[in-house]
Structures are given as structure tokens and as C-alpha cells.
């Protein structure tokens, strides 16, 4: 592994094809025999630092259509947090089902799960049938793993019944020194970014693109008012950038003045600090408070000059969904991709059906959407939102911080890269983007 790293650091990328692939590598894992370790504890008390392990694992066999990547950096997403606390179910159920799909996928069904759904690195090997990529290519990976043997996937690959999220519903993820991906997950690494910056947008950038911009999501247009929950977070920070770039007006909902300032740095002007305003959408565990929905809607109208949101960008879920349905404009769209505060949503359906609103489910992105989202990063139209970078040995702490919402933007993890700041191929273009690239640093 050291020889592979030395070749990458020396910019001798053509040499990696001739270097032997190690039999094992260091990876961040969870263990099947620990899946019950947090049983009985409230979600907030479940600690990823206790369940995430950094250990040596065997290198998987490379199959047709696959690529083995030397991972220089990765990042933390909420799906890694969910995996680490075994909610809503243990991911080993996903791996067991996937392992039964074919002889090729049987290797995913292991007593450990290598986690992580982002990477930036260098292709080491490609399997039979791979022609678009070769050893030495600098790449990032999106996290859609799809078999494409069913007709439903050939209009939109996200509709394929064998669609999975790599590193969450498959094994051999990106929080490791090596990762196994399908070749159609690969995209060119933006040349002006460091390894850790390039690794961070993948999952959230592509998710926000489909959810907000794509016709498969909300199909945002110029002039739309877009309410964005968690607008300075890993997902919301990209939604805010897409809204601004697309001629829409973001209304950014945050939970502190520090997060409000980050939204202002991105160019947003309409901001609601929900903590300062004291919104309590639930009276108790079972009952919401419609008066708070109305107060929240009035605040939005105050900021927008009387307009309701054309689009509500939803991902908190249970805590906010009733308010989201209420405040969307007549004929508006609530588009949801997650439920970080709870999966069982409640809302007053009168405000949906009588006002002709729509709820749209959105999940990650297809290859084309992910490619377009990555292309915007490469062009400097969308920027990474890395606030902090951890070593691989500290991945448990990184996941713990995300679990507690003690982070801003995205949290990066160095895997093979020995330090931050490496991997830049276009320093001149980078210099012109540096202020935007570093907006979230130190936050």
C-alpha cells in the first residue's frame, strides 16, 4: 500500500498499474455481532465511537464491470451514522440480501461492513468489460450501485429494483484505503480541488441536484421561492447553492447565528434562525401545534414580501414535515429525501389535497444527474462545504459529531492521503475559487 501511495504522491500515476494490489487494507467497519449493542438506548445516546472500528480487512475480488480504487479521502454522511447505530435496521440485512443476488455479489455478505459512500482517489484496477476508465485515473465516485438487468432501470436507474447505495447497502465502501465500486460510479476528480474537498460533495451534491433541480425532483425554475431546512448542513448547503445559481430565492432555515452567517457567505439573504424564533412544531410526543405552523408561515411571508414557498426542500422528516406541508404555496411541492429526525411523518392532509400540493420522494441520483452535479463542481459553479477533516483513526469521532449535529457543511476523512491540501492539479483555477472553497473552514 505504501508503494501505491508513494506513486500517487509522486504523480507517477501510470506506475500504479504495475504495482501489486495488497491482499488486505485498512478500513472503517461495523461488526455483525455487535448489531444489538445499543438495544434499548434512545437514538441520541447511541455512540458511533463504540461501534466503528478501524481494522485490516481482506481485499475483495474484482469482478466484471467493477473497479478497485485507492482512496485518498472520504467523508461522513448520515447513512454512515445510521449504519453505526444500527438504525432503522442493521445494514447486515442489506448485505445478506445483496449477497444472494448472484455469485458475483456473494462477496458482500460478510460479518463486517466496510462503510462510507464518498471517495476521491486513483483507479488501481478495472475488471473485464471496463473501457471508460484505466489504472491511474483520478476519480470521485457517486454512490449509486445498480445492476441494470431490469427494464425499469433503463429510463431512470434510480427506479431499478436492484438499485442500492454503495457503502450503505453494499460492502467495500469509501471510508478505507481501498474501495470496490462499479465502473459506472466513477466520475473525473475536479482538478482544482484537494482530495478531501473532492471527496466531500458526492452523495449530498448529487442528492440535492436531483431533489431540487432535476425533473425527477422539484424541477426548480428561475424565480421560485425555495424553503431549505438545515441550509448550512451537508445537504442543505448544496441546495442553497443550487437555488442561488438557478435564479431562485432560498429561504434558509438554520438553528444558530453561526449557521446563519454561513448562509450569508453563500449569498443567501432570507434566513430564519429557528432557535432564536423558538419554533416548537410539536406540543408533545403525539400532537403538533398548527399555531406554530402559521407563525412559521407568517415569518416566511414577512421575508419574501408575501410569497409562500414554491418548493420545500425536506429532509429532517418527522419534526418538520407537518410545517412543511402547511407552508408550501397552493400548487407547491414538498420534496423529501430523508428523515433524520424520524421516519413516521404526520401532516394535516387538508392542506395538501385542498391546495393541490404535491409530495415528491427523491432518493440520491442517477448517473446522469450525479455527473451533471459533479460537472458544476469542476466548473466552479458549486463549491465544497468542508468544515473539518479527520484522520481515518478518528472516524468514530467524526460520525459522532455529525450524529449530534455539531458540524457544519461536510466533514471529511483522510484515508490514504497523509495530510490535507494534496491532489490539486489546477492551482490557477483554484486560486480564483479559494474564498468560496474555504467558506466553511473552521466553522
DOSE-341965 format. One line per field, with one value per residue (C-alpha): x, y, z; residue in one letter; residue number from 1; chain. Coordinates in Angstrom, 2 decimals, always signed. Example, Ala and Ser with C-alpha at 12.3 -4.5 7.8 and 13.67 -1.06 7.14 Angstrom:
2
c1: +12.30|+13.67
c2: -4.50|-1.06
c3: +7.80|+7.14
code: A|S
pos: 1|2
unit: A|A
//
This chain:
443
c1: +0.00|+2.87|+4.26|+0.87|+0.68|+4.26|+3.45|+0.34|+2.15|+5.00|+2.47|+3.61|+0.06|+0.98|+3.04|+0.11|-0.96|+2.30|+2.24|+0.78|-2.57|-2.23|-4.05|-5.56|-6.14|-7.24|-10.93|-13.65|-16.13|-19.09|-19.45|-22.49|-22.03|-22.42|-25.69|-27.60|-25.07|-27.29|-30.57|-32.84|-30.95|-32.54|-31.19|-29.28|-27.40|-26.11|-22.42|-20.70|-17.32|-18.19|-19.36|-16.99|-13.71|-10.55|-9.04|-7.31|-9.71|-9.21|-9.14|-12.25|-12.04|-12.51|-15.40|-16.69|-17.70|-16.00|-13.06|-10.71|-9.80|-7.02|-8.97|-7.15|-10.05|-13.68|-16.43|-19.15|-22.81|-25.87|-26.07|-22.75|-24.23|-27.31|-25.09|-23.01|-26.02|-27.84|-30.91|-33.53|-32.26|-28.87|-27.21|-26.20|-29.72|-28.95|-25.66|-27.27|-29.96|-27.44|-25.17|-27.96|-28.38|-25.59|-22.25|-20.54|-22.35|-21.91|-18.63|-20.61|-22.21|-19.56|-19.57|-18.18|-19.31|-16.83|-18.78|-18.68|-20.46|-17.95|-14.43|-11.74|-8.81|-6.98|-8.12|-5.86|-7.50|-10.53|-12.43|-13.44|-15.70|-14.49|-13.31|-14.00|-11.54|-7.99|-5.45|-4.02|-7.22|-8.04|-11.68|-14.52|-17.39|-21.11|-22.88|-25.48|-24.83|-27.27|-27.49|-29.47|-30.85|-34.47|-36.33|-37.49|-33.94|-33.38|-35.42|-34.17|-31.64|-32.99|-36.13|-34.23|-35.42|-31.77|-30.65|-28.58|-26.48|-22.82|-21.18|-24.59|-26.50|-23.33|-19.95|-16.43|-17.29|-15.14|-14.01|-10.99|-7.65|-9.24|-12.80|-14.67|-17.14|-18.95|-17.16|-20.33|-20.00|-16.81|-16.51|-13.48|-11.99|-12.26|-8.68|-8.74|-9.73|-7.72|-8.50|-10.61|-12.50|-13.19|-14.44|-16.97|-19.67|-20.51|-23.54|-25.06|-24.37|-25.94|-28.87|-29.57|-29.30|-31.93|-34.15|-34.21|-33.07|-33.88|-37.24|-37.24|-37.42|-38.87|-37.72|-36.81|-37.10|-36.00|-37.95|-39.04|-39.07|-37.34|-37.58|-34.45|-34.30|-30.82|-29.50|-25.92|-25.69|-24.18|-27.25|-28.79|-25.57|-25.68|-29.40|-28.71|-26.03|-28.27|-31.11|-28.85|-27.24|-30.60|-32.20|-34.39|-34.77|-33.69|-35.26|-32.67|-33.75|-30.91|-30.50|-27.91|-26.46|-23.22|-25.11|-27.00|-23.68|-22.57|-25.71|-24.91|-21.40|-23.00|-25.05|-28.40|-30.29|-33.53|-32.72|-34.77|-32.97|-35.46|-33.77|-33.89|-37.52|-38.36|-40.48|-41.95|-43.91|-44.81|-46.73|-45.76|-44.73|-48.09|-49.54|-48.34|-49.13|-50.79|-50.41|-46.65|-47.06|-48.97|-46.38|-43.65|-45.57|-46.06|-42.31|-41.65|-44.13|-42.55|-39.16|-40.41|-42.81|-45.89|-44.91|-45.18|-42.54|-42.92|-40.69|-39.95|-36.62|-37.34|-35.01|-35.48|-38.70|-40.97|-40.05|-40.73|-42.94|-46.28|-44.99|-43.55|-46.87|-48.65|-46.32|-45.89|-47.82|-51.01|-49.86|-46.41|-44.08|-42.68|-39.72|-38.20|-35.07|-34.59|-35.99|-33.13|-35.49|-37.82|-39.37|-43.06|-44.35|-47.62|-49.33|-52.78|-53.90|-56.46|-53.64|-52.28|-55.34|-57.42|-54.49|-53.31|-49.83|-47.53|-45.19|-42.32|-39.98|-36.39|-33.54|-29.91|-29.49|-28.97|-25.59|-26.52|-27.69|-24.60|-22.38|-24.08|-23.72|-20.02|-19.54|-20.83|-18.25|-15.50|-16.59|-16.50|-20.25|-20.82|-18.23|-17.32|-18.56|-15.84|-15.64|-13.35|-11.20|-10.45|-7.94|-9.29|-8.48|-10.86|-13.78|-15.82|-15.48|-16.37|-19.55|-20.36|-20.11|-22.45|-24.84|-25.01|-25.32|-22.17|-20.80|-21.27|-21.39|-19.47|-16.94|-14.03|-11.85|-8.30|-7.76|-4.54|-3.69|-1.11|-2.23|-4.70|-4.07|-2.80|-4.08|-4.55|-3.90|-5.12|-3.77|-4.54|-8.25|-8.24|-6.83|-9.84|-12.24|-10.37|-12.64|-15.70|-13.91|-12.92|-16.25|-16.99|-13.47|-13.06|-16.81
c2: +0.00|+2.34|+1.90|+2.77|+5.88|+6.87|+6.63|+8.79|+11.41|+11.49|+11.99|+8.74|+7.60|+5.41|+3.29|+2.13|-0.43|-2.33|-2.29|-5.32|-4.95|-5.70|-8.69|-6.53|-2.89|-0.65|+0.14|+1.55|-1.20|-2.21|-5.80|-8.02|-9.50|-6.02|-5.12|-5.31|-3.29|-0.19|-2.01|-0.10|+3.19|+6.36|+7.26|+10.29|+8.16|+5.67|+6.39|+5.70|+5.80|+2.48|+0.68|+1.93|+0.03|+0.72|-2.60|-4.65|-6.42|-8.69|-7.11|-8.22|-9.99|-7.66|-8.67|-7.70|-4.06|-3.17|-1.00|-1.07|+2.44|+3.64|+6.03|+9.22|+10.77|+10.16|+11.92|+11.35|+11.17|+10.47|+6.98|+6.19|+7.46|+5.27|+2.28|+2.88|+2.99|+0.16|+2.29|+1.97|-1.58|-3.24|-2.88|-6.54|-7.36|-5.37|-7.19|-10.60|-9.87|-8.46|-11.46|-13.75|-11.84|-13.57|-15.37|-12.02|-10.29|-13.10|-11.47|-8.58|-10.82|-10.70|-10.46|-6.95|-3.98|-1.51|+1.74|+5.07|+6.45|+9.07|+8.86|+10.65|+8.58|+6.80|+3.78|+0.78|-1.96|-2.43|-5.65|-7.23|-5.09|-1.73|+0.55|+4.12|+4.06|+2.83|+2.49|+5.88|+7.88|+10.36|+9.93|+10.60|+8.15|+8.63|+6.11|+4.52|+0.81|-0.64|-3.96|-2.69|-6.11|-4.99|-2.77|-0.37|+0.92|+1.95|+5.13|+6.23|+3.98|+5.02|+3.03|-0.21|-2.79|-3.74|-0.18|+0.23|+2.84|+1.83|+1.67|+1.55|-1.25|-2.76|-3.57|-2.24|+1.46|+4.57|+5.01|+2.83|+2.71|+0.74|+0.64|-1.56|+0.23|-0.36|+1.43|+3.39|+5.04|+6.82|+10.48|+12.73|+14.34|+18.17|+19.26|+22.39|+20.59|+18.73|+15.07|+15.85|+18.64|+16.48|+13.60|+15.65|+16.70|+13.28|+11.99|+15.26|+17.27|+14.65|+14.17|+17.92|+18.18|+15.51|+16.65|+20.31|+20.80|+17.62|+17.00|+13.80|+16.01|+19.50|+20.86|+24.24|+27.22|+30.84|+32.94|+30.06|+30.61|+27.59|+26.85|+24.92|+23.15|+22.84|+25.22|+25.24|+21.46|+18.79|+18.56|+22.00|+23.83|+22.39|+23.08|+26.70|+26.95|+25.35|+27.75|+30.78|+29.57|+28.72|+32.11|+31.01|+32.67|+30.45|+30.89|+29.30|+27.67|+27.23|+26.63|+29.26|+32.62|+30.91|+28.81|+31.88|+33.59|+30.64|+31.04|+34.71|+33.78|+31.64|+34.65|+33.94|+36.88|+35.42|+33.44|+32.04|+31.11|+28.62|+28.52|+32.29|+32.33|+29.49|+27.40|+24.29|+22.38|+19.59|+20.25|+16.82|+13.44|+12.85|+16.27|+19.01|+22.69|+24.22|+27.69|+27.26|+26.26|+29.51|+31.56|+29.97|+30.65|+34.28|+34.64|+33.28|+35.74|+38.57|+37.76|+37.15|+40.07|+37.92|+34.83|+31.23|+28.65|+27.13|+24.31|+22.98|+21.12|+18.50|+16.09|+16.47|+14.45|+13.92|+17.09|+19.47|+17.70|+18.97|+22.54|+21.90|+20.73|+23.70|+26.47|+25.32|+27.51|+26.43|+24.02|+23.87|+20.93|+19.34|+17.21|+14.85|+12.71|+11.73|+11.68|+12.46|+13.34|+10.37|+8.31|+8.39|+11.70|+13.34|+16.22|+17.66|+16.30|+19.09|+21.49|+19.07|+17.99|+21.17|+23.32|+20.90|+20.49|+17.59|+15.46|+14.06|+11.38|+11.76|+9.34|+10.03|+10.48|+8.57|+8.57|+11.45|+13.63|+12.79|+13.58|+16.96|+17.80|+16.88|+18.89|+22.00|+21.44|+21.06|+24.33|+26.20|+26.84|+24.71|+24.57|+22.05|+22.80|+21.06|+22.47|+19.97|+16.98|+13.95|+11.12|+7.66|+6.63|+9.37|+8.39|+7.40|+10.91|+12.40|+10.31|+11.18|+14.90|+14.52|+12.44|+15.29|+17.90|+19.54|+20.09|+22.49|+21.54|+18.33|+16.52|+14.96|+11.96|+11.36|+7.72|+7.24|+10.94|+11.72|+15.34|+17.90|+20.07|+17.42|+16.48|+19.90|+19.75|+23.22|+25.75|+28.76|+27.97|+27.08|+30.47|+32.16|+29.99|+29.85|+32.10|+30.06|+26.74|+27.79|+29.33|+26.59|+26.06|+26.42|+26.57
c3: +0.00|+0.76|-2.77|-4.23|-2.08|-2.97|-6.68|-6.28|-4.20|-6.74|-9.56|-11.16|-11.84|-14.81|-12.44|-10.30|-12.91|-12.43|-8.64|-6.86|-5.17|-1.44|+0.00|+2.74|+3.61|+6.50|+6.62|+8.86|+9.73|+11.82|+13.06|+12.69|+16.16|+17.67|+15.95|+19.25|+21.26|+21.54|+22.08|+24.47|+24.24|+22.84|+19.40|+20.67|+23.22|+20.64|+20.15|+16.78|+18.53|+20.16|+17.01|+14.30|+14.06|+12.06|+11.12|+8.43|+6.04|+3.04|-0.43|-2.36|-5.69|-8.68|-10.93|-14.38|-14.65|-11.38|-10.38|-7.42|-6.24|-3.95|-1.71|-0.76|+1.14|+2.01|+4.00|+6.58|+5.61|+7.70|+6.24|+7.95|+11.20|+10.70|+9.91|+13.04|+15.36|+13.52|+12.74|+11.42|+10.83|+10.79|+7.37|+7.57|+6.39|+3.23|+2.70|+3.19|+0.60|-1.86|-1.37|-2.60|-5.88|-7.81|-7.40|-8.03|-5.15|-2.63|-1.53|+0.03|+2.66|+5.38|+9.20|+8.84|+6.77|+5.27|+5.35|+3.51|+0.44|-0.77|-2.16|-4.11|-5.29|-8.08|-10.09|-9.39|-11.43|-13.63|-14.25|-17.54|-19.68|-18.33|-21.13|-19.99|-17.08|-16.61|-13.79|-12.86|-13.49|-10.75|-9.85|-7.49|-7.07|-6.76|-4.55|-6.85|-7.28|-9.81|-11.64|-14.69|-15.58|-15.25|-17.77|-15.05|-14.61|-18.20|-18.10|-14.68|-12.96|-9.55|-10.41|-10.95|-8.40|-7.78|-7.01|-3.86|-2.10|-2.18|+1.25|+2.94|+1.21|-0.27|+1.22|+0.49|+0.92|+0.76|+4.37|+3.68|+1.89|-0.97|-2.28|-4.72|-6.99|-10.24|-13.06|-13.81|-10.41|-11.44|-12.45|-13.08|-9.99|-10.23|-10.83|-8.69|-5.50|-2.89|-2.21|+0.85|-0.92|-3.97|-1.82|+0.11|-2.42|-3.93|-2.07|-0.87|-4.03|-6.29|-3.90|-3.76|-7.56|-8.21|-5.35|-6.30|-9.92|-11.85|-13.45|-11.37|-8.28|-7.84|-11.25|-9.75|-12.07|-12.01|-9.54|-7.31|-3.57|-2.01|+1.71|+2.72|+6.05|+7.53|+4.92|+6.19|+6.63|+4.42|+2.19|+2.64|+1.81|-1.71|-2.07|-1.12|-3.80|-6.46|-5.60|-5.89|-9.11|-10.66|-10.13|-7.25|-3.86|-0.98|+2.44|+4.68|+7.93|+10.43|+14.15|+15.17|+14.24|+13.22|+10.69|+9.51|+8.81|+6.67|+4.56|+4.12|+2.98|+0.27|-0.87|+0.78|+2.25|+3.66|+6.81|+9.68|+12.87|+14.24|+17.65|+18.08|+16.94|+19.33|+16.97|+18.62|+16.00|+18.46|+21.67|+22.94|+21.54|+19.88|+18.99|+16.67|+17.10|+14.00|+15.55|+15.20|+11.55|+10.99|+12.86|+10.76|+7.54|+8.56|+9.06|+5.58|+4.07|+6.03|+4.46|+0.92|+0.65|+0.99|-1.01|+0.12|-0.91|-4.36|-3.13|+0.34|+0.46|+3.14|+4.92|+8.72|+8.48|+11.46|+13.34|+10.45|+7.91|+9.17|+8.97|+5.50|+4.09|+5.65|+4.42|+0.81|-1.59|-3.34|-6.05|-4.49|-3.98|-0.85|-1.95|+0.60|+0.58|+4.22|+7.74|+10.08|+12.97|+12.47|+9.67|+10.66|+9.31|+10.29|+8.49|+8.02|+4.65|+4.18|+3.42|+0.83|-1.12|-0.92|-2.01|-4.72|-3.26|-4.13|-2.05|-4.11|-2.85|-4.02|-3.39|-4.35|-8.16|-11.37|-13.12|-15.42|-12.53|-10.48|-13.50|-14.01|-10.33|-10.42|-13.62|-11.84|-9.10|-11.71|-13.33|-10.01|-10.05|-6.93|-4.17|-1.47|+2.02|+4.05|+7.55|+9.23|+8.29|+10.48|+10.23|+9.48|+13.05|+14.24|+12.01|+15.06|+16.45|+13.06|+12.88|+16.49|+15.71|+12.72|+14.83|+17.38|+14.61|+15.97|+12.47|+9.58|+5.91|+5.26|+7.42|+5.53|+6.40|+5.19|+4.28|+2.27|+1.99|+4.71|+5.13|+3.88|+0.84|-1.59|-5.04|-6.67|-10.45|-11.47|-8.93|-11.13|-11.37|-7.66|-6.73|-8.32|-6.28|-2.98|-0.92|-1.89|-1.35|+2.18|+3.24|+5.75|+7.05|+10.79|+11.37
code: X|X|X|X|X|X|X|X|X|X|X|X|X|X|X|X|X|X|X|X|X|X|X|X|X|X|X|X|X|X|X|X|X|X|X|X|X|X|X|X|X|X|X|X|X|X|X|X|X|X|X|X|X|X|X|X|X|X|X|X|X|X|X|X|X|X|X|X|X|X|X|X|X|X|X|X|X|X|X|X|X|X|X|X|X|X|X|X|X|X|X|X|X|X|X|X|X|X|X|X|X|X|X|X|X|X|X|X|X|X|X|X|X|X|X|X|X|X|X|X|X|X|X|X|X|X|X|X|X|X|X|X|X|X|X|X|X|X|X|X|X|X|X|X|X|X|X|X|X|X|X|X|X|X|X|X|X|X|X|X|X|X|X|X|X|X|X|X|X|X|X|X|X|X|X|X|X|X|X|X|X|X|X|X|X|X|X|X|X|X|X|X|X|X|X|X|X|X|X|X|X|X|X|X|X|X|X|X|X|X|X|X|X|X|X|X|X|X|X|X|X|X|X|X|X|X|X|X|X|X|X|X|X|X|X|X|X|X|X|X|X|X|X|X|X|X|X|X|X|X|X|X|X|X|X|X|X|X|X|X|X|X|X|X|X|X|X|X|X|X|X|X|X|X|X|X|X|X|X|X|X|X|X|X|X|X|X|X|X|X|X|X|X|X|X|X|X|X|X|X|X|X|X|X|X|X|X|X|X|X|X|X|X|X|X|X|X|X|X|X|X|X|X|X|X|X|X|X|X|X|X|X|X|X|X|X|X|X|X|X|X|X|X|X|X|X|X|X|X|X|X|X|X|X|X|X|X|X|X|X|X|X|X|X|X|X|X|X|X|X|X|X|X|X|X|X|X|X|X|X|X|X|X|X|X|X|X|X|X|X|X|X|X|X|X|X|X|X|X|X|X|X|X|X|X|X|X|X|X|X|X|X|X|X|X|X|X|X|X|X|X|X|X|X|X|X|X|X|X|X|X|X|X|X|X|X|X|X|X|X|X|X|X
pos: 1|2|3|4|5|6|7|8|9|10|11|12|13|14|15|16|17|18|19|20|21|22|23|24|25|26|27|28|29|30|31|32|33|34|35|36|37|38|39|40|41|42|43|44|45|46|47|48|49|50|51|52|53|54|55|56|57|58|59|60|61|62|63|64|65|66|67|68|69|70|71|72|73|74|75|76|77|78|79|80|81|82|83|84|85|86|87|88|89|90|91|92|93|94|95|96|97|98|99|100|101|102|103|104|105|106|107|108|109|110|111|112|113|114|115|116|117|118|119|120|121|122|123|124|125|126|127|128|129|130|131|132|133|134|135|136|137|138|139|140|141|142|143|144|145|146|147|148|149|150|151|152|153|154|155|156|157|158|159|160|161|162|163|164|165|166|167|168|169|170|171|172|173|174|175|176|177|178|179|180|181|182|183|184|185|186|187|188|189|190|191|192|193|194|195|196|197|198|199|200|201|202|203|204|205|206|207|208|209|210|211|212|213|214|215|216|217|218|219|220|221|222|223|224|225|226|227|228|229|230|231|232|233|234|235|236|237|238|239|240|241|242|243|244|245|246|247|248|249|250|251|252|253|254|255|256|257|258|259|260|261|262|263|264|265|266|267|268|269|270|271|272|273|274|275|276|277|278|279|280|281|282|283|284|285|286|287|288|289|290|291|292|293|294|295|296|297|298|299|300|301|302|303|304|305|306|307|308|309|310|311|312|313|314|315|316|317|318|319|320|321|322|323|324|325|326|327|328|329|330|331|332|333|334|335|336|337|338|339|340|341|342|343|344|345|346|347|348|349|350|351|352|353|354|355|356|357|358|359|360|361|362|363|364|365|366|367|368|369|370|371|372|373|374|375|376|377|378|379|380|381|382|383|384|385|386|387|388|389|390|391|392|393|394|395|396|397|398|399|400|401|402|403|404|405|406|407|408|409|410|411|412|413|414|415|416|417|418|419|420|421|422|423|424|425|426|427|428|429|430|431|432|433|434|435|436|437|438|439|440|441|442|443
unit: A|A|A|A|A|A|A|A|A|A|A|A|A|A|A|A|A|A|A|A|A|A|A|A|A|A|A|A|A|A|A|A|A|A|A|A|A|A|A|A|A|A|A|A|A|A|A|A|A|A|A|A|A|A|A|A|A|A|A|A|A|A|A|A|A|A|A|A|A|A|A|A|A|A|A|A|A|A|A|A|A|A|A|A|A|A|A|A|A|A|A|A|A|A|A|A|A|A|A|A|A|A|A|A|A|A|A|A|A|A|A|A|A|A|A|A|A|A|A|A|A|A|A|A|A|A|A|A|A|A|A|A|A|A|A|A|A|A|A|A|A|A|A|A|A|A|A|A|A|A|A|A|A|A|A|A|A|A|A|A|A|A|A|A|A|A|A|A|A|A|A|A|A|A|A|A|A|A|A|A|A|A|A|A|A|A|A|A|A|A|A|A|A|A|A|A|A|A|A|A|A|A|A|A|A|A|A|A|A|A|A|A|A|A|A|A|A|A|A|A|A|A|A|A|A|A|A|A|A|A|A|A|A|A|A|A|A|A|A|A|A|A|A|A|A|A|A|A|A|A|A|A|A|A|A|A|A|A|A|A|A|A|A|A|A|A|A|A|A|A|A|A|A|A|A|A|A|A|A|A|A|A|A|A|A|A|A|A|A|A|A|A|A|A|A|A|A|A|A|A|A|A|A|A|A|A|A|A|A|A|A|A|A|A|A|A|A|A|A|A|A|A|A|A|A|A|A|A|A|A|A|A|A|A|A|A|A|A|A|A|A|A|A|A|A|A|A|A|A|A|A|A|A|A|A|A|A|A|A|A|A|A|A|A|A|A|A|A|A|A|A|A|A|A|A|A|A|A|A|A|A|A|A|A|A|A|A|A|A|A|A|A|A|A|A|A|A|A|A|A|A|A|A|A|A|A|A|A|A|A|A|A|A|A|A|A|A|A|A|A|A|A|A|A|A|A|A|A|A|A|A|A|A|A|A|A|A|A|A|A|A|A|A
//
